[in-house]
Amino acid sequence: MKQTKISEAVVKRLPIYLQVLNELYYREIQTVSSQELGIKLDLNPAQIRKDLAYFGDFGRKGIGYDVTYLIEKIRQILKLDQKINVALVGAGNLGHALCNYNKYSNDNMKITAVFDVHPSKIGTQINHLTVLPIEALAETVKELNIRLGIITVPAFEAQNVANQIVEAGIEGILNFAPAILRVPDEIRIHHVDFTRELLSLAYYLEREREADNESNLD
Amino acid sequence: MKQTKISEAVVKRLPIYLQVLNELYYREIQTVSSQELGIKLDLNPAQIRKDLAYFGDFGRKGIGYDVTYLIEKIRQILKLDQKINVALVGAGNLGHALCNYNKYSNDNMKITAVFDVHPSKIGTQINHLTVLPIEALAETVKELNIRLGIITVPAFEAQNVANQIVEAGIEGILNFAPAILRVPDEIRIHHVDFTRELLSLAYYLEREREADNESNLD
């Protein structure tokens, strides 16, 4: 069965839908309308109907979406119905935070191994995982069938770590280092950049202040 | 002077341009072509010329962009030529990581105060900043002219903290808690969600594996 190609923007919204739907599920709410989802997500209901229509026609007019069914369907689309093991490289504060934060650990996506390049970190414990030397990466990736890697090392070490991750056979990388990394085309890489988000926030702040000044002059 | 309205996608790319240009600057490279920037950023050169054209016509055919001038211009657009103070709420591992990571600290955007709700954290030090009780937020925001807030508390505390940040008069929020927060329309809020990035990575992994299988069947 061929899946329709889904835009990157929609793929990135699906985990948000899933989060809201899980909350409804735990509150034992069985159906939800696109209007209600719109309020919760601060999205236009028409946009929500369009997003969800990608995956078949789940909604029923006047009744809304079945919460359990929608959760199941989105989990399938995101392939959360199968186990995906993740390796994290960089056992600093951010690495610790991400391991603690592994809130999908009751889900099938799990950080199952932690690595570091610095001898002082090797052998320490993070959430029941022993920090391994980076030299053990390739072997561990094969052994545990790890498919995704997270980079939480400083910028100057990041490209070297990325190379080792790619060589180890990992297929996708989530990079937190503030560095632009070069990886082969077949490796999917997503970047999380804190300063980028902060800097773009500032752009909007200023714009609004200018708008205020303008209206004050009116 | 009215500024052209810049799309959110372009605003979010500007800090990446800035990062690459700063690297060139430190390597004492004076001009750069859109082709070279394209290779470094994995973006189409035509896209880069279009992005930069928003801010006036900087590039010169056959010579390229003047690195110093472009840095200055982007810094102006992002309002990095003025001081912006930032408050961080949540002195856990992630809060620590962000304070350490404050790589723009030689820039004008700085985390200048750290808060927590838990008595055990109050009074501890993060990067020369003493963790303050959340009750001191409003007063400190006024005193230090803080305009942006970062939320690094657990999900269940996040809405409460967001309310206090808004009441304190902060204009923009960068939220790391895996929770959907409701804030007034005039407050700009950006979300950084690790699990969302991880989950969307998985979507692409799976698709590629399916494509492989299909080509194997050919």
Interface residues (C-beta under 8 A of the other chain):
Chain A: Q3 I6 E8 V11 K12 L14 P15 I16 L18 Q19 V20 K40 L41 D42 I77 L78 K79 L80 I84 V86 G92 N93 L94 H96 A97 L98 N100 Y101 K103 Y104 M109 R147 L148 I150 A155 E171 G172 I173 L174 P178 I180 E186 R188 H190 V192 D193 F194 T195 R196 E197 L198 L199 S200 L201 A202 Y203 Y204 L205 E206 R207 E208 E210
Chain B: Q3 I6 E8 V11 K12 L14 P15 I16 L18 Q19 V20 K40 L41 D42 I77 L78 K79 L80 I84 V86 G92 N93 L94 H96 A97 L98 N100 Y101 K103 Y104 M109 R147 L148 I150 A155 E171 G172 I173 L174 P178 I180 E186 R188 H190 V192 D193 F194 T195 R196 E197 L198 L199 S200 L201 A202 Y203 Y204 L205 E206 R207 E208 R209 E210
